[in-house]
Structures are given as structure tokens and as C-alpha cells.
Amino acid sequence: MTVKVPKDRTIDNTLAIFKDGYEFIPKRVQNHHLDVYETRVLGEKAALLSGEEGAKLFYDTSKMNRKNALPTRVLKTLFGEGAIQTMDGDAHTHRKLLFMSLMTPEALQHLYDITTKNWAHFTKKWSGMKKVTLYDESRELLCRTACEWAGIPLAEKEVQKRTSDLSLMIDGFSAIGPKHIESRRARKRSEAWIENLILKVRSGEMKAEQGKAIYEMAAHKDLSGEPLDARMAAIELLNVIRPLIAISKFLTFGAVALEEYPETKTRVSLDDEYLFMFTQEIRRFYPFVPFLGARVDHDFTWQQYSFTKDQLVLIDVYGINHDPRIWENPDEFHPERFTDWDGGLFDLIPQGGGGYYKGHRCPGEWPTIEVLQASFRYMTKHLDYRVPKQDYSYSLKKIPALPKSGFVMDHVHFKN
């Protein structure tokens, strides 16, 4: 049977992205119960993909590439120009191995321990505060955690500045106007800061521990045997620490979930298996990345749709995490859905899909899970606090999304 792939009839739908936010792709693709939909974005024809089969196609490196797939506004704020997210082939695989070399069991356990230590430090601070907004405070907590884990020295007087700049890079990539401009300036400042440290490590002026991200980025050689350009090494080191500040949003959503689903608290505090399931459900249920882009490598036909070389393709990250064909009752918060989950590569994709070592799945997924598990365990086992009346709601039209209140706590102290 011939199926006609649906398409938008408007001249361009770029503005609809700002209007629809996380629902830009789901409201088009899922309304037609297909995995592909055609539209126009930034003046060019684009294919929107959804569903598990759509994810498999999107992460098929024989059919898709990342060259020129990301808008300049994203590269100049969030990822950095020339970063791993823009690479393909052997060069990408080689660079990816650099990132994956940081993800040893020992390093991830160390990250868990650093996170827990910083929660204890901040609890002491918060006990003297009348009101604590978790989202605001957690960004600094995570900035300190990320820098210590990566081996980046962070003087006390610069903590606030670095936290602010890293946050601006995350929050401003999708903004229009002054906030986006400030996001670009924050990236320039951050790149200059880290580049200076890379040069100090290379000259021997600053000591760095082997295995730490700053050492490995400074020492890394490309496929031709040449060291990375110092600015590129800085960009990739930022791609280690920036994502850990970004998960302050997951952390805030997790705090909301603990209040809205209080039956989860005891199990999160005591049961390691349930802690993992709770963390995965936070990552699936709440909005984080709306979609990601690629380019068609060569002409081919898939599900009776003709993809053309260099065509823009967007994968429906949020929609796949809420696809009723994949997840039973996807709009219900239910950690137990992961009890028998087989760890599929294309069904849970909050930070991308496919394989880690040769594909484009985010290497920061493992650190994300460690930090969230350490945080949720600490909050339920060691933190006592009162939650005043507030607005937990969030808008799917706003990218990135966040609970309106930022999650406010008072009477914070150590749990007896």
C-alpha cells in the first residue's frame, strides 16, 4: 500500500519551533502515526523523524552525518565550533574515544563521591538560609563538582562567574535577542578561560593528573599525531563540564517528582535498583533536549519517503521518550517501567541514541546518571527540608523547560 508522507504546506516553519517548543515534532509526526514528516526550517526542506525506527535511521552513520547539521547559534553558544558534535567518520571515532576514556568505573565512582561531598557542603550553607531555590543553588553545586572531577582549578572568587557563564551558554542557545547575545559572550569568556589553563598544563606551569579531563584534553593528539589546537581542546573540555551544569534541570525536576510522588522517597533512599529506575524515569518523563539535527549522507528511500543528499533531518528526542508505541502510558510518572527494561539504544534517548563508542550518543550520559543518583540518594537519605506552597508547573513551549518556582525549600538541615 502506498502511503503519502504528510508535509507542512507553509513556506517556512522556523517560527513554529519557538511557538511549539518540545511539541514541534510530536504534534506533526505523531498526529499522523508515521515516523517521518516533511517541513521547512530556516528556509530549507527538512525531514522530521520520530519513533524507535526513526531513531535507528537517524543514528545510522552510513546514511546520516553531522556536517553543517547544527545552526551557528547553537555552535556559538552550546557546543562550540568544530566540536565533537559536528564530526563524522574516523575523526569522530577517534575524538569519541577521548571522551569515553574518562568514563572508567573508578572515575564515575569518584564523581559520585564528589557530588555527595558537595551536597553535604551546601546543606551546611543552606541551613543558615531563610529560603533556598534549588535550581539556582544546584548550578553552583554542579559547577564545583564538574570542575573538581575534570581537574580544573576553581578559585573561590571565580565560582559565581564561571557558574553564571556556563549557565548562560545552556539557557541562551534557543533565546532571541539580548539573552542569546550574552550567551555567545559567555562562551567566548569560557573558552578563553579554559584555553589559558590548557596552555599552562602543556607548558608545565600547572600540574594536572593523568586520567583527569583537563590532562587528557591537553595531551590528546588527533589522527595525524598533532596535539589539538589549544582552543579546540578548551571547547572539548567545556563539553565535559557544561553538560553537568545542564542537568541542574533534571535535578530540579527530580526534586519536584519526590514531592509529587512521595511514595518514591523511601525506596530512592534505600534501594539501589529503584534509585536507578527513578533516575531513568526522571530523564524520560521530563523535558530536556527537544530534538537534534543531522544531514542526509546520500539519496535513499525509507518508509516510502525520498531523502536527498545534504537534506536536514531532525530527530524527535522528547517525542520518542513519550511515544505510546514504545512506552505504556507514557504521560504517567512510573519508575517501575524500567524493572525489566533491556537498555535499548533507540527507545530512551534524552541525551541521544545509538552506541557510545562509534555513534553520536552523548558520552556525558553516564556522568549524568551518576550525579543524579548521588543527588537523589542524598536528598532522600540525608536532607531534611520543608517545601512551601509554590508553582511546579512548566511549559513545553519554553526551551529549555524548568519548573516555574525553581523548587523552593526552607528549614533546610541535615536529617537526623
Buried (B, 14 or more C-beta within 10 A) or exposed (E): EEEEBBBBEEEEBBEBBBEBBBBBBBEBBBEBEBBBBBBBBEEEEBBBBBBBBBBBBBBBBEBBBBEEBBBEBBBBBBBBBBBBBBBBEEEBBBBBEBBEBBBEEEBBEBBBEBBBBBBEEBBEEBBEEEEBBBBBBBBBBBBBBBBBBBBBEBEEEEBEBBBBBBBBBBBBBBBEEEEBEBBBBBBEBBBEBBBEBBBBBBEEEBEBEEBBBBBBBBBBEBEEEEBBEBBBBBBBBBBBBBBBBBBBBBBBBBBBBBBEBEEBBEBBBEEEEBBBBBBBBBBBBBBBBBBBBBBBBEEBEBBEBEBEEBBBBBBBBBBBBBBEBBBEEBEEBBBEBBEEEEEEBBBBBBBBBBEBEBBBBBBBBBBBBBBBBBBBBBBBEBBBBEBEEBEBEBEBEBBBBBBEBBBBBEBBEEEE
